[in-house]
Every structure is written in structure tokens, then in C-alpha cells.
């Protein structure tokens, strides 16, 4: 199943609508990382609200997406992990260590806005300040 990847300003949003096969997850990883480079985005949001289960491959793939995106200059945040999914992940020892997670899409956008400002980007354009260097 193809996961839609939408652009919202300087961010990419991938909203997973149903359970994905391992092949689907791998395709999502490759598509997202390719789009980070093409679009020169500053942030990636992966919305997993619709998922009622996440296995070890899904968790590892989400972690890989976040680390790969960071290497390409974009922050990643996972949004919408359901309470039962979080419980099962903890019980199974599955972690998203080093990956930001927040409650919902609104908080994800706010998180990325804060991270973008921390990088010294212009908060209005989400791009490096323009004009001559004054050092």
C-alpha cells in the first residue's frame, strides 16, 4: 500500500492509514529519504495514529527513517502512537530511542517549528537568513 507523502511548508508528512507489510515500510523509508533530498525539507512527520499494532520491523524502520533524515538535514517526529501500541512496545522491549514522539499532528508541527528555530533559520521563511554575511 502506498503511503501518501504531503508537503506542508518546509515539512513532509507521511500519514500511514493502515497496517503495512515489510515491503511497504521499506518503500516508505526509501521514498521519504529521497523526498527529503529533493524537497530540501527541514522536517518529517510520520503519523501512525491509524496503526493498532507495530512490530519490531516497523519500529526499526521508523527509527531508521529518523536517523537517515537527520543525516540529510531534517528532523523527524513520530506522531499518534496509540496507548495500546505504546504499552505493547514497552512490554516487547521495542524502543524509538533517539526519535522524537508527540501526541498528535498539531504537536508534531509545533515541535518541528521549535527545532527549526533552534537551527538559526528565519522563523517566517524556514530558510537560512538571506543577505550578505556579516562576521
VMD Tcl script that draws the C-alpha trace (Angstrom):
set ca {
  {0.00 0.00 0.00}
  {1.35 3.40 -0.99}
  {1.64 5.90 1.88}
  {0.86 9.47 0.82}
  {3.67 11.94 1.47}
  {2.46 15.52 1.58}
  {4.48 18.71 1.73}
  {3.46 21.34 4.27}
  {5.83 24.29 4.02}
  {9.30 23.00 4.89}
  {7.95 19.72 6.25}
  {6.98 16.36 4.79}
  {4.06 14.49 6.33}
  {3.59 10.77 5.80}
  {0.28 9.54 7.15}
  {0.10 5.77 7.50}
  {-3.55 4.83 7.04}
  {-3.45 1.07 7.63}
  {-1.13 -1.80 8.53}
  {1.82 -2.04 6.15}
  {3.83 -5.03 5.01}
  {7.59 -5.05 5.48}
  {7.96 -4.25 1.78}
  {5.58 -1.28 2.15}
  {7.58 0.02 5.11}
  {10.83 -0.31 3.18}
  {9.30 1.55 0.25}
  {8.09 4.31 2.60}
  {11.61 4.65 4.06}
  {13.20 4.96 0.61}
  {10.53 7.36 -0.69}
  {10.73 9.63 2.35}
  {14.50 9.84 2.38}
  {14.58 10.55 -1.37}
  {11.99 13.29 -0.95}
  {13.92 14.88 1.92}
  {16.78 15.46 -0.51}
  {14.64 16.53 -3.46}
  {12.48 18.95 -1.48}
  {15.24 20.16 0.85}
  {12.76 19.92 3.69}
  {13.66 20.68 7.30}
  {11.34 18.20 8.99}
  {9.49 14.93 8.59}
  {6.35 13.88 10.41}
  {5.28 10.24 10.34}
  {1.69 9.89 11.54}
  {0.94 6.41 12.91}
  {-2.42 7.26 14.51}
  {-4.27 4.66 12.43}
  {-1.98 1.79 13.47}
  {-3.23 -0.53 16.19}
  {-0.05 -2.62 16.19}
  {3.65 -2.07 15.44}
  {6.04 -4.99 15.16}
  {9.82 -4.90 15.56}
  {10.38 -4.28 11.85}
  {8.01 -1.28 11.86}
  {9.69 0.21 14.92}
  {13.17 -0.33 13.46}
  {12.08 1.21 10.14}
  {10.69 4.30 11.88}
  {13.94 4.65 13.83}
  {15.93 4.26 10.59}
  {13.81 6.91 8.85}
  {14.52 9.36 11.67}
  {18.26 8.70 11.68}
  {18.58 8.82 7.88}
  {16.55 12.03 7.67}
  {18.76 13.61 10.35}
  {21.83 12.73 8.30}
  {20.15 14.50 5.37}
  {19.45 17.64 7.44}
  {15.85 17.05 8.51}
  {14.40 16.38 11.95}
  {11.79 13.64 12.31}
  {8.93 13.28 14.75}
  {6.57 10.32 15.08}
  {3.02 11.31 15.99}
  {-0.06 9.46 17.15}
  {1.21 6.31 18.87}
  {-1.91 4.79 20.40}
  {-1.91 3.84 24.13}
  {-2.25 0.11 23.44}
  {0.57 0.26 20.91}
  {2.80 2.10 23.37}
  {2.01 -0.49 26.04}
  {2.82 -3.38 23.72}
  {6.06 -1.73 22.58}
  {7.23 -1.38 26.17}
  {6.25 -4.95 27.00}
  {8.19 -6.22 23.97}
  {11.21 -4.01 24.61}
  {10.75 -2.07 21.34}
  {12.08 1.47 21.61}
  {12.29 4.55 19.45}
  {15.39 5.73 21.30}
  {16.72 8.92 19.81}
  {13.48 9.60 17.92}
  {11.08 12.36 18.93}
  {7.48 11.33 19.55}
  {4.49 13.53 20.32}
  {0.78 13.06 20.80}
  {-0.67 14.34 17.52}
  {-0.04 16.19 14.26}
  {-0.56 19.62 15.80}
  {2.11 18.94 18.43}
  {4.35 17.48 15.73}
  {4.19 20.69 13.71}
  {4.88 22.75 16.85}
  {7.82 20.50 17.72}
  {9.37 20.92 14.27}
  {8.75 24.68 14.34}
  {10.73 24.82 17.58}
  {13.54 22.66 16.21}
  {13.72 24.75 13.03}
  {14.09 27.95 15.05}
  {16.84 26.30 17.08}
  {18.83 25.82 13.88}
  {19.05 29.57 13.31}
  {16.61 29.58 10.40}
  {14.37 32.51 9.70}
  {11.14 31.60 11.54}
  {8.93 33.05 8.80}
  {10.52 31.50 5.73}
  {12.07 28.45 7.48}
  {15.22 29.12 5.42}
  {18.68 30.38 6.33}
  {18.73 34.17 6.70}
  {19.42 35.92 3.42}
  {21.72 38.80 2.80}
  {25.46 39.34 2.98}
  {27.50 37.62 5.64}
  {28.44 39.96 8.45}
  {31.03 38.26 10.57}
}
mol new
graphics top color blue
foreach p $ca { graphics top sphere $p radius 0.5 }
foreach p [lrange $ca 0 end-1] q [lrange $ca 1 end] { graphics top cylinder $p $q radius 0.2 }
display resetview
